[in-house]
């Protein structure tokens, strides 16, 4: 089953491409640039996802059964400051892929959505059937993209799997926009880190678990479902800072206590366990090992 990965040079996409190739799956990587994660044996297509004719031509020419959509702008603050750019990458890119798939009769898309569609003031764990209540431009745009995908399913029979990713860590920190990548980039340079809300908590999920989820739903007969991809475990930003200090004791940690300190979101992963046989790595263990691997690194 040939698979095309949109965003195949990115933080998650490059690891998905690598995993597919290791499993001897014919894989095409679609991106506007190559990154240092793009392997020499990767079939890489340089194109702009915002140019619909380019996508149509590629899908007409390439024999693929499934596409994985990993293009987006995940930096929440940047999306707030640049809402139009967020709309282009988080919404228009999805619309273009869906329309090209409709015209070329490709029947399955696997889409990277986000826990941000729930909002960040939830109490307890959130299920896929819980109401969505985004509080950021990024979250709203991801939710719009989800609705676009469902509209193509209902109107044109295009199958989908939407994976709502929680806080992904563990990849190349030079590519990551997540808080742990940011902390590591600054720490290895001896720069101070700023913890904006020590009691804020998140559900941190290792990138290998995320990649395995994408590969499984792409290759197996799983369709027309939305699945949380997290661990179901709470980790506060204070705990992240404490782990960082263990490996970078000289780095200064500054704290800001915003009005929403103490808020967060955690996944209910019952459906992931049922559909994907999902057993994610414990975040305390995974984050500790990840930070330890960079303790003596220089980018």
C-alpha positions as CSV (number, residue, x, y, z in Angstrom):
1,X,0.0,0.0,0.0
2,X,1.9,3.1,-1.2
3,X,1.6,6.0,1.3
4,X,2.2,9.7,0.6
5,X,3.1,11.8,3.7
6,X,2.3,15.6,3.4
7,X,4.9,17.3,5.7
8,X,7.3,14.5,5.4
9,X,10.3,16.6,6.3
10,X,8.8,17.9,9.6
11,X,9.1,17.1,13.3
12,X,6.7,14.2,13.2
13,X,6.5,13.6,9.4
14,X,10.2,12.7,9.1
15,X,9.8,10.0,11.7
16,X,6.6,8.7,10.1
17,X,8.4,8.4,6.8
18,X,11.4,6.6,8.4
19,X,9.0,4.1,10.2
20,X,7.1,3.4,7.0
21,X,10.4,2.7,5.1
22,X,11.6,0.5,7.9
23,X,8.4,-1.6,7.4
24,X,9.1,-1.8,3.7
25,X,6.2,0.3,2.7
26,X,6.5,2.3,-0.5
27,X,6.5,5.9,0.8
28,X,6.6,9.4,-0.8
29,X,7.5,12.4,1.2
30,X,5.8,15.7,0.1
31,X,7.2,18.9,1.5
32,X,8.3,22.3,0.3
33,X,11.8,21.8,1.8
34,X,14.0,18.9,2.8
35,X,15.3,18.9,6.3
36,X,18.3,17.2,7.9
37,X,15.9,14.4,8.8
38,X,15.2,13.6,5.2
39,X,17.0,10.4,4.5
40,X,19.0,9.8,1.2
41,X,16.7,6.9,0.2
42,X,13.5,8.9,0.7
43,X,11.4,9.6,-2.4
44,X,10.9,13.3,-1.8
45,X,8.6,15.5,-3.8
46,X,9.3,19.2,-3.5
47,X,6.0,21.1,-3.8
48,X,3.8,23.7,-2.1
49,X,0.7,22.3,-0.4
50,X,-1.0,25.7,-0.9
51,X,-0.9,25.2,-4.7
52,X,-3.8,22.9,-5.5
53,X,-2.8,22.2,-9.1
54,X,0.5,20.8,-7.9
55,X,-1.1,18.5,-5.4
56,X,-3.6,17.3,-8.1
57,X,-0.8,16.6,-10.6
58,X,1.2,14.6,-8.0
59,X,-1.7,12.5,-6.9
60,X,-2.6,11.8,-10.6
61,X,1.0,10.7,-11.3
62,X,1.7,8.8,-8.1
63,X,0.0,5.5,-7.4
64,X,-0.9,5.9,-3.7
65,X,-3.7,4.5,-1.6
66,X,-3.5,6.6,1.5
67,X,-2.3,10.0,2.4
68,X,-1.1,11.2,5.8
69,X,-1.5,14.9,6.5
70,X,1.1,16.3,8.8
71,X,1.4,19.9,7.5
72,X,0.4,22.6,10.0
73,X,1.5,25.5,12.1
74,X,1.6,24.2,15.7
75,X,3.1,27.2,17.4
76,X,0.1,28.5,19.3
77,X,1.5,31.9,20.1
78,X,2.6,32.4,16.5
79,X,-0.8,31.4,15.2
80,X,-2.4,34.0,17.5
81,X,-0.1,36.7,16.1
82,X,-0.5,35.4,12.5
83,X,-4.0,34.1,12.1
84,X,-4.1,34.2,8.3
85,X,-0.9,32.1,8.1
86,X,-2.4,29.7,10.6
87,X,-5.5,29.5,8.4
88,X,-3.5,28.7,5.3
89,X,-1.4,26.0,6.9
90,X,-3.9,24.5,9.3
91,X,-7.1,24.8,7.1
92,X,-6.4,25.6,3.5
93,X,-3.7,22.8,3.3
94,X,-6.3,20.3,4.4
95,X,-9.0,21.6,1.9
96,X,-6.5,21.4,-0.9
97,X,-5.5,17.8,-0.1
98,X,-9.2,16.7,0.2
99,X,-10.1,18.3,-3.1
100,X,-7.1,16.7,-4.9
101,X,-8.0,13.3,-3.3
102,X,-11.7,13.7,-4.5
103,X,-10.5,14.3,-8.1
104,X,-8.0,11.5,-8.1
105,X,-10.2,9.0,-6.2
106,X,-7.9,8.4,-3.3
107,X,-10.0,7.1,-0.5
108,X,-8.2,7.5,2.8
109,X,-6.6,10.4,4.7
110,X,-5.0,10.2,8.1
111,X,-5.0,13.6,9.7
112,X,-3.0,15.1,12.6
113,X,-5.4,17.1,14.7
114,X,-4.7,18.4,18.2
115,X,-5.9,18.3,21.8
116,X,-6.3,22.1,21.4
117,X,-9.8,21.5,19.9
118,X,-11.0,20.7,23.4
119,X,-9.6,23.9,25.0
120,X,-7.2,24.0,27.9
121,X,-9.6,24.4,30.9
122,X,-11.0,20.9,31.0
123,X,-11.4,19.0,34.3
124,X,-10.3,15.4,34.3
125,X,-9.6,13.5,31.1
126,X,-11.3,14.2,27.8
127,X,-13.0,11.7,25.5
128,X,-13.4,12.0,21.8
129,X,-17.1,12.4,22.3
130,X,-16.7,15.3,24.7
131,X,-17.7,18.8,23.5
132,X,-15.0,20.7,21.6
133,X,-14.3,24.2,23.1
134,X,-11.1,25.6,21.6
135,X,-9.7,28.7,23.2
136,X,-7.0,29.6,20.6
137,X,-6.8,30.4,16.9
138,X,-4.8,27.2,16.4
139,X,-7.5,25.1,18.2
140,X,-10.3,26.6,16.1
141,X,-8.4,26.1,12.9
142,X,-7.7,22.4,13.7
143,X,-11.4,22.0,14.5
144,X,-12.4,23.6,11.2
145,X,-10.1,21.1,9.4
146,X,-11.7,18.2,11.2
147,X,-15.1,19.3,10.0
148,X,-13.8,19.7,6.4
149,X,-12.6,16.1,6.5
150,X,-16.0,14.9,7.8
151,X,-17.8,16.8,5.1
152,X,-15.8,15.0,2.4
153,X,-16.6,11.7,4.1
154,X,-20.3,12.4,4.2
155,X,-20.5,14.0,0.7
156,X,-17.9,11.9,-1.3
157,X,-17.2,8.8,0.8
158,X,-13.7,9.8,1.5
159,X,-12.5,7.7,4.5
160,X,-10.5,9.3,7.3
161,X,-8.8,8.7,10.6
162,X,-8.3,11.8,12.8
163,X,-5.7,11.6,15.5
164,X,-6.0,14.2,18.2
165,X,-2.4,14.6,19.4
166,X,-1.6,15.7,22.9
167,X,1.8,17.2,23.7
168,X,4.4,15.4,21.6
169,X,8.0,15.3,22.6
170,X,11.1,13.2,21.8
171,X,11.9,14.2,18.3
172,X,14.6,16.6,17.0
173,X,14.3,19.7,19.3
174,X,15.6,21.9,16.5
175,X,12.3,21.1,14.6
176,X,9.9,21.0,17.5
177,X,7.7,23.8,18.6
178,X,6.7,22.1,21.9
179,X,7.7,23.3,25.3
180,X,10.2,20.5,26.0
181,X,12.0,21.1,22.7
182,X,12.1,24.8,23.5
183,X,13.6,24.2,27.0
184,X,16.3,21.8,25.6
185,X,17.3,24.2,22.8
186,X,17.9,27.0,25.4
187,X,19.4,24.8,28.0
188,X,22.2,23.4,25.8
189,X,23.1,26.9,25.0
190,X,23.2,27.9,28.6
191,X,20.2,30.3,28.2
192,X,17.6,30.7,30.9
193,X,14.2,29.0,30.5
194,X,10.9,30.6,31.3
195,X,8.2,28.4,32.9
196,X,4.9,30.2,32.1
197,X,2.7,28.6,34.7
198,X,4.4,26.0,36.9
199,X,1.2,24.3,37.8
200,X,-0.1,24.1,34.3
201,X,-0.3,20.5,33.2
202,X,-0.3,18.6,30.0
203,X,-0.4,15.0,28.6
204,X,3.1,14.5,27.2
205,X,3.3,11.7,24.6
206,X,6.5,10.3,23.1
207,X,7.0,10.8,19.4
208,X,7.6,7.1,18.8
209,X,4.2,6.3,20.2
210,X,2.7,9.0,17.9
211,X,4.5,7.6,14.9
212,X,3.4,4.1,15.6
213,X,-0.2,5.3,15.8
214,X,0.0,7.0,12.4
215,X,1.6,4.0,10.7
216,X,-1.0,1.6,12.2
217,X,-4.1,3.5,11.1
218,X,-2.6,4.2,7.7
219,X,-1.9,0.5,7.0
220,X,-4.7,-1.3,8.7
221,X,-8.5,-1.3,8.1
222,X,-9.3,1.5,10.5
223,X,-11.5,4.3,9.2
224,X,-13.9,7.0,10.0
225,X,-13.0,7.5,13.6
226,X,-11.4,10.2,15.7
227,X,-8.9,9.0,18.3
228,X,-7.0,10.7,21.2
229,X,-3.3,10.0,21.1
230,X,-1.9,10.7,24.6
231,X,-0.9,8.8,27.7
232,X,-3.7,9.7,30.1
233,X,-1.2,10.9,32.7
234,X,-0.7,14.4,34.1
235,X,2.7,16.1,34.0
236,X,3.1,19.7,35.2
237,X,5.5,22.3,33.7
238,X,7.1,22.4,37.2
239,X,7.9,18.7,36.9
240,X,9.4,19.3,33.4
241,X,11.6,22.1,34.8
242,X,12.7,19.8,37.7
243,X,13.8,17.1,35.3
244,X,15.6,19.7,33.2
245,X,17.5,21.0,36.2
246,X,18.7,17.5,37.0
247,X,20.6,17.4,33.7
248,X,21.3,21.1,33.3
249,X,21.9,22.3,36.8
250,X,23.5,25.6,35.8
251,X,20.6,26.8,33.7
252,X,18.5,29.5,35.3
253,X,14.8,28.8,35.5
254,X,12.5,31.8,35.6
255,X,8.8,31.5,36.6
256,X,5.8,33.4,35.5
257,X,2.4,32.7,37.2
258,X,-0.4,33.6,34.7
259,X,-4.0,33.8,35.7
260,X,-4.7,30.4,34.2
261,X,-2.0,28.6,36.1
262,X,-3.2,25.2,37.2
263,X,-5.2,24.5,34.1
264,X,-4.6,21.7,31.6
265,X,-5.9,18.8,29.7
266,X,-5.3,15.0,29.7
267,X,-6.5,12.4,27.3
268,X,-8.9,9.5,27.9
269,X,-7.1,6.9,25.7
270,X,-9.7,4.1,26.1
271,X,-10.5,4.2,22.3
272,X,-6.8,4.2,21.4
273,X,-6.3,1.1,23.5
274,X,-9.2,-0.6,21.8
275,X,-8.5,0.4,18.2
276,X,-4.7,0.6,18.2
277,X,-3.7,-1.8,21.0
278,X,-2.0,1.4,22.4
279,X,0.4,1.2,25.3
280,X,2.3,4.5,25.4
281,X,5.5,5.2,27.3
282,X,5.2,6.7,30.8
283,X,6.0,10.4,30.4
284,X,8.1,10.7,33.5
285,X,10.4,8.0,32.2
286,X,10.4,9.2,28.6
287,X,11.1,12.8,29.4
288,X,13.9,11.9,31.8
289,X,15.6,9.7,29.1
290,X,15.0,12.3,26.4
291,X,16.6,15.2,28.4
292,X,19.5,13.0,29.5
293,X,20.3,12.3,25.9
294,X,21.0,16.0,25.3
295,X,22.8,16.8,28.6
296,X,26.2,16.9,26.9
297,X,25.0,17.9,23.4
298,X,25.7,21.0,21.4
299,X,23.5,21.8,18.4
